[in-house]
Amino acid sequence: MSRAALEAYVAEAGRTGNASSLHSAGRAARRAVEESRETVAGALGARPSEVIFTAGGTESDNLAIKGMFWGRRRQEARRTRVLVSAVEHHAVLDPAFWLAGHAGADIVLLPVDGDGRLDLAALRAELAAHADEVALVSVMWANNEVGTLQPVRDVVRLAHQHGVPVHTDAVQAVGQVPVDFAASGVDAMTLTGHKLGGPPGVGALVARRDLHLEAVLHGGGQERGVRSGTLDVPGIRAFAVALAEAVDARPERAAVLAELRDALVAGVRQVDPEAVLRGPEPDAPSDGHPDDAPPRLPGNAHFTFPGAEGDSLLYLLDSAGVQASTGSACQAGVPQPSHVLLAMGVAELEARGALRFSLGATSTEADVERLVAALPRVVERARAAGLVSGPAGAGGPA
């Protein structure tokens, strides 16, 4: 958490008051919530009444996908198709497929190119063939694994031609690239606090007032009646402070992060020429991204290392004092390749050698230098372990 967000959190946590209560403490809590709502809206180009506070990105995505689906079906029962990109976060994919298993939804995974960018022609064709059956489209603003920015405004333009609402998961994008809710034209947008220097466990769904959105949680009827539950006043206040701070500092911070990322990419390529950067090249043209944003996030560098398991790389780097992430999920002890990389056309064996480096507000040149210095030995040991375990990766991480 940023210092300002932490101070705001502590200050609110020391006060008593339920924002739904009518006594003076409750009214003070309500005032803190509504002032925070105005702050969040102002930072995102939205109206305060469009901001719905949630417990974070996963809840916001579930509310968007399920709420929009049920809202559209209540209007028109034939609208059963849900279009999502094949590289969405599981917070979008899993509720979509839950709807397929429990609510009669038909899920369409929209393909992407080799950089992870949505195939607009496929979306156009799907809408042309089935527009009257489509309940919603969900395409993330920026990918959480490979950092690719999506053509959100093009998606909105195509969908709105057929009266189809659009949701975007902007969890990775806010604070790193320009994000304006109104200007983008999207109908609903997800964000969360812990990606911005705020606390974990709090976020928001920004949704147009005229969007038909069914509740997922039922109870006290808070947050426009679509998100019941006692509001986390300290979390909301800290979230708003962190968001405003991140958006205000974005231009300068993004430039610094991009420089560090470029140094990281160059360093990795120098010490391991076999490593493959996934997602667009940092200096690729913007190609019509909103506000001339670059094609990938400034704080993201994602590589695959042929012959090495991502989990081995992660553990070896961690022991060297470098904390990174794989692009894969480990299920029942068996490494699984990233669905994002597979959708991009990366072979399964290559996809298992994925490693994602994330840079943030506290990252320095020394951090990048430490990574580059540790990497040759780490990759050497990981590749040796990979050879021992064989193509199936039966040996597990080193």
C-alpha positions in Angstrom: 0.0 0.0 0.0 1.1 3.5 -0.7 1.8 5.7 2.4 -1.1 7.9 1.6 -3.5 5.0 1.2 -2.2 3.4 4.4 -2.7 6.6 6.4 -6.3 6.9 5.0 -7.0 3.3 6.0 -5.7 3.7 9.5 -7.6 6.9 10.0 -11.0 5.4 8.9 -10.4 2.1 10.7 -10.2 4.1 14.0 -13.7 5.4 13.6 -17.0 3.7 14.3 -19.9 3.7 11.9 -21.9 1.6 9.4 -22.5 3.6 6.3 -26.1 2.4 6.2 -26.9 3.6 9.7 -28.8 6.8 10.3 -27.0 8.0 13.5 -24.2 10.5 13.4 -21.4 7.9 13.2 -23.3 6.2 10.3 -23.7 9.5 8.5 -20.0 10.2 8.9 -19.2 6.8 7.4 -21.6 7.4 4.5 -20.0 10.8 3.8 -16.5 9.1 3.6 -18.0 6.5 1.2 -19.7 9.1 -1.0 -16.6 11.4 -1.1 -14.5 8.3 -2.1 -17.1 7.5 -4.8 -16.6 11.0 -6.2 -12.8 10.6 -6.1 -13.0 7.2 -7.9 -15.4 8.6 -10.6 -13.2 11.7 -11.1 -10.1 9.6 -11.7 -11.8 7.4 -14.2 -13.9 9.7 -16.2 -17.1 8.4 -14.8 -20.1 9.7 -12.8 -20.2 8.9 -9.1 -23.5 7.1 -9.5 -21.8 4.7 -11.9 -19.3 3.5 -9.2 -20.3 0.3 -7.4 -17.9 -0.7 -4.6 -17.1 -4.4 -4.4 -14.6 -6.7 -2.6 -12.2 -6.6 -5.6 -11.7 -7.6 -9.2 -13.1 -11.1 -9.0 -16.3 -10.0 -7.5 -16.6 -7.1 -10.0 -16.0 -9.5 -12.9 -18.6 -12.0 -11.5 -21.1 -9.2 -11.1 -20.5 -7.9 -14.6 -20.6 -11.3 -16.4 -23.5 -12.9 -14.4 -25.4 -9.6 -13.8 -25.2 -8.5 -17.4 -26.2 -12.0 -18.7 -29.2 -12.3 -16.5 -30.2 -8.7 -17.1 -30.2 -9.2 -20.8 -32.0 -12.5 -20.7 -34.7 -11.0 -18.5 -35.3 -8.5 -21.4 -34.9 -11.0 -24.2 -34.7 -14.7 -23.4 -33.0 -15.6 -26.7 -29.8 -13.7 -25.7 -27.8 -16.6 -24.5 -24.4 -16.1 -26.2 -21.5 -14.6 -24.1 -18.5 -13.5 -26.1 -15.2 -13.4 -24.3 -11.6 -13.3 -25.5 -9.7 -16.5 -25.1 -7.0 -14.7 -23.0 -9.3 -13.4 -20.3 -8.4 -13.7 -16.6 -10.1 -16.7 -14.9 -12.2 -14.2 -13.0 -14.0 -13.7 -16.3 -13.7 -17.1 -17.9 -14.9 -19.1 -14.8 -18.1 -17.2 -14.3 -18.8 -17.3 -18.0 -18.4 -21.1 -18.1 -20.4 -21.4 -14.8 -23.2 -19.7 -16.7 -22.8 -22.3 -19.5 -23.2 -25.1 -16.9 -25.9 -23.6 -14.8 -27.8 -21.0 -16.7 -28.0 -22.1 -20.3 -25.3 -19.7 -21.7 -23.4 -20.4 -24.9 -19.8 -19.3 -24.5 -17.8 -18.1 -27.5 -14.1 -17.7 -27.0 -12.8 -15.0 -29.4 -9.4 -15.8 -30.9 -6.3 -13.6 -30.6 -3.1 -13.2 -32.7 0.4 -14.2 -31.8 0.8 -11.1 -29.6 -2.4 -11.9 -27.7 -4.4 -9.1 -29.4 -8.1 -9.8 -30.1 -9.0 -10.8 -33.7 -11.5 -8.1 -34.5 -12.5 -9.8 -37.7 -13.6 -12.8 -35.7 -15.7 -10.6 -33.4 -17.2 -8.8 -36.4 -18.1 -12.2 -38.0 -19.7 -13.5 -34.7 -21.8 -10.4 -34.3 -22.9 -10.4 -37.9 -24.0 -14.0 -37.6 -25.5 -14.0 -34.1 -26.0 -10.4 -32.9 -29.6 -11.0 -31.8 -28.5 -13.9 -29.6 -25.6 -12.1 -27.9 -26.0 -11.0 -24.3 -22.7 -9.3 -23.8 -19.0 -9.1 -24.9 -16.2 -9.0 -22.4 -12.6 -8.1 -23.5 -9.9 -7.1 -20.9 -8.2 -3.7 -21.3 -4.8 -5.2 -20.8 -3.7 -8.8 -20.3 -2.4 -9.8 -16.9 0.2 -12.3 -18.2 1.8 -10.9 -21.4 0.8 -7.2 -21.0 -1.0 -6.8 -24.3 -3.4 -3.9 -24.6 -6.7 -4.7 -26.4 -8.5 -2.5 -28.9 -11.3 -1.7 -26.5 -12.8 1.1 -28.4 -13.0 -1.0 -31.6 -14.7 -3.7 -29.6 -17.2 -1.2 -28.3 -17.8 0.3 -31.8 -18.6 -3.2 -33.3 -20.7 -4.4 -30.4 -22.7 -1.2 -30.0 -23.6 -1.3 -33.7 -25.7 -4.4 -32.7 -26.9 -3.1 -29.4 -24.6 -5.4 -27.4 -23.1 -4.1 -24.1 -19.4 -4.4 -23.4 -17.6 -5.2 -20.2 -13.8 -4.7 -19.8 -11.6 -6.0 -17.0 -9.2 -3.0 -16.5 -7.6 -4.3 -13.4 -4.1 -4.3 -15.0 -4.6 -1.1 -17.0 -5.7 1.6 -14.5 -2.7 3.5 -13.2 -0.4 2.2 -16.0 -2.1 3.5 -19.2 -4.8 6.1 -19.8 -8.2 4.8 -18.8 -11.3 6.9 -19.3 -14.7 5.1 -18.7 -16.9 7.6 -20.6 -14.5 8.1 -23.5 -14.0 4.3 -24.0 -17.7 3.7 -24.5 -17.7 0.6 -22.4 -20.8 -0.3 -20.4 -19.1 -1.8 -17.4 -15.5 -1.8 -16.2 -13.7 -3.7 -13.4 -10.8 -2.4 -11.3 -9.3 -3.3 -7.9 -7.3 -1.7 -5.1 -4.3 -3.8 -4.6 -3.0 -3.2 -8.2 -2.9 0.6 -7.4 -1.2 0.8 -4.1 -4.5 0.3 -2.2 -5.5 -2.5 0.1 -6.5 -6.0 -1.1 -10.1 -7.0 -0.8 -11.7 -3.8 -2.2 -12.4 -2.7 -5.8 -15.2 -1.4 -8.0 -17.4 -2.2 -10.9 -18.1 1.0 -12.9 -21.4 0.5 -14.7 -23.7 2.8 -16.7 -26.9 3.6 -14.9 -29.0 2.3 -17.7 -27.2 -1.0 -17.9 -29.5 -3.9 -17.0 -27.6 -5.5 -14.2 -29.0 -8.3 -12.0 -27.7 -8.7 -8.4 -25.4 -11.6 -7.6 -25.4 -10.9 -3.8 -28.7 -10.3 -2.0 -29.3 -8.8 1.4 -29.4 -5.2 2.5 -29.7 -3.7 -1.0 -26.6 -1.5 -0.8 -24.8 -0.2 -3.9 -27.8 0.4 -6.2 -29.4 -2.8 -5.0 -26.9 -4.9 -7.0 -24.2 -5.4 -4.4 -25.5 -6.1 -0.9 -23.3 -6.1 2.1 -21.9 -3.8 4.7 -19.5 -1.4 3.1 -15.8 -1.5 4.0 -15.4 2.2 4.7 -11.6 2.1 5.6 -10.9 0.0 2.5 -13.0 2.2 0.2 -11.4 5.3 1.5 -7.9 3.9 1.0 -8.8 2.5 -2.4 -10.0 6.0 -3.5 -6.8 7.7 -2.2 -4.6 5.1 -3.9 -6.5 5.3 -7.2 -6.3 9.1 -7.4 -2.6 9.0 -6.5 -1.9 6.3 -9.2 -3.8 8.1 -11.9 -2.2 11.4 -11.1 1.3 10.0 -11.1 0.7 7.7 -14.1 2.4 9.7 -16.9 5.7 10.1 -15.0 5.6 6.6 -13.4 4.7 4.9 -16.7 7.7 6.5 -18.4 10.0 5.3 -15.6 8.5 1.8 -15.7 8.9 1.6 -19.4 12.6 2.4 -19.2 13.1 -0.2 -16.5 11.1 -2.7 -18.6 13.2 -2.0 -21.7 16.4 -2.5 -19.7 15.0 -5.7 -18.3 14.1 -7.0 -21.8 17.5 -6.1 -23.2 19.3 -7.7 -20.3 17.4 -10.9 -20.5 18.0 -11.1 -24.2 21.7 -10.5 -23.8 22.2 -13.2 -21.1 19.9 -15.7 -22.8 19.4 -15.2 -26.5 17.0 -18.2 -26.6 14.5 -16.4 -24.4 11.4 -15.3 -26.3 9.5 -12.1 -25.3 5.8 -12.8 -25.4 3.3 -10.0 -26.3 4.1 -7.0 -28.5 7.6 -5.6 -28.8 7.8 -2.5 -26.5 8.6 -0.2 -29.5 5.8 -1.5 -31.7 3.4 1.1 -33.1 0.3 1.9 -31.0 -2.0 0.7 -33.8 -5.0 2.8 -32.7 -4.9 2.0 -29.0 -6.9 4.5 -26.9 -5.1 7.8 -26.3 -2.1 6.5 -28.4 -1.2 4.2 -25.6 1.7 1.8 -26.3 0.8 -1.8 -27.3 1.8 -3.3 -24.0 1.9 -2.4 -20.3 4.9 -0.4 -19.2 5.5 -2.5 -16.1 5.3 -6.0 -17.7 7.8 -8.3 -19.4 6.9 -11.9 -20.1 9.3 -14.4 -21.4 9.4 -18.1 -22.3 12.7 -20.0 -21.7 12.9 -23.0 -24.0 13.9 -26.2 -22.2 13.1 -24.8 -18.7 10.1 -25.2 -16.5 8.6 -22.0 -15.3 8.1 -23.3 -11.8 11.8 -24.2 -11.6 12.8 -20.7 -12.8 10.5 -19.2 -10.2 11.8 -21.2 -7.3 15.5 -20.7 -8.3 15.0 -16.9 -8.8 13.2 -16.7 -5.5 16.2 -18.3 -3.7 18.3 -15.7 -5.4 16.1 -12.9 -3.9 14.1 -12.2 -7.1 10.4 -12.7 -6.9 8.6 -13.3 -10.2 5.6 -15.2 -11.4 4.9 -18.0 -13.9 2.2 -17.7 -16.4 0.8 -21.1 -15.4 -1.4 -22.5 -12.7 -0.3 -25.6 -10.8 -3.1 -28.0 -10.3 -2.7 -31.1 -8.2 1.1 -30.7 -8.4 1.2 -30.9 -12.2 2.4 -27.8 -14.0 -0.1 -26.6 -16.6 0.6 -24.3 -19.5 -1.0 -20.9 -19.6 -4.3 -20.7 -21.5 -3.1 -17.3 -22.6 0.0 -18.6 -24.3 -1.8 -21.5 -25.8 -4.4 -19.1 -27.3 -1.6 -17.1 -28.8 -0.4 -20.2 -30.6 2.6 -21.0 -28.4 3.3 -24.7 -28.3 2.5 -26.4 -25.0 6.1 -27.4 -24.3 7.3 -23.8 -24.8 4.4 -22.4 -22.8 5.6 -24.3 -19.8 8.8 -22.3 -19.7 7.0 -19.0 -19.0 8.0 -16.4 -16.5 6.4 -12.9 -15.9 8.4 -10.0 -14.5 6.3 -7.2 -13.0 7.6 -3.8 -12.2 6.0 -1.3 -9.9 6.3 1.9 -8.0 9.2 0.6 -5.8 11.2 -1.0 -8.6 14.7 0.3 -9.3 17.6 -0.1 -11.8 19.3 -2.2 -9.1 16.4 -4.6 -9.1 16.8 -5.2 -12.8 20.5 -5.5 -12.5 20.1 -8.1 -9.8 17.7 -10.1 -12.0 20.0 -10.0 -15.0 23.0 -11.1 -12.9 21.1 -14.0 -11.3 19.4 -15.2 -14.5 22.2 -17.1 -16.4 22.8 -19.5 -13.5 19.1 -19.9 -12.8 18.3 -20.7 -16.4 21.2 -23.1 -16.7 20.0 -25.1 -13.6 16.4 -25.0 -14.7 17.2 -26.3 -18.2 19.3 -29.1 -16.6 16.3 -30.0 -14.4 14.1 -29.9 -17.4 16.3 -32.4 -19.3 16.3 -34.7 -16.3 12.5 -34.6 -15.9 11.9 -35.2 -19.6 9.3 -33.7 -22.0 6.4 -34.5 -19.8 7.9 -32.6 -16.9 7.4 -35.6 -14.6 10.2 -34.5 -12.3 8.6 -31.3 -11.1 10.5 -28.1 -10.2 14.1 -28.3 -9.1 
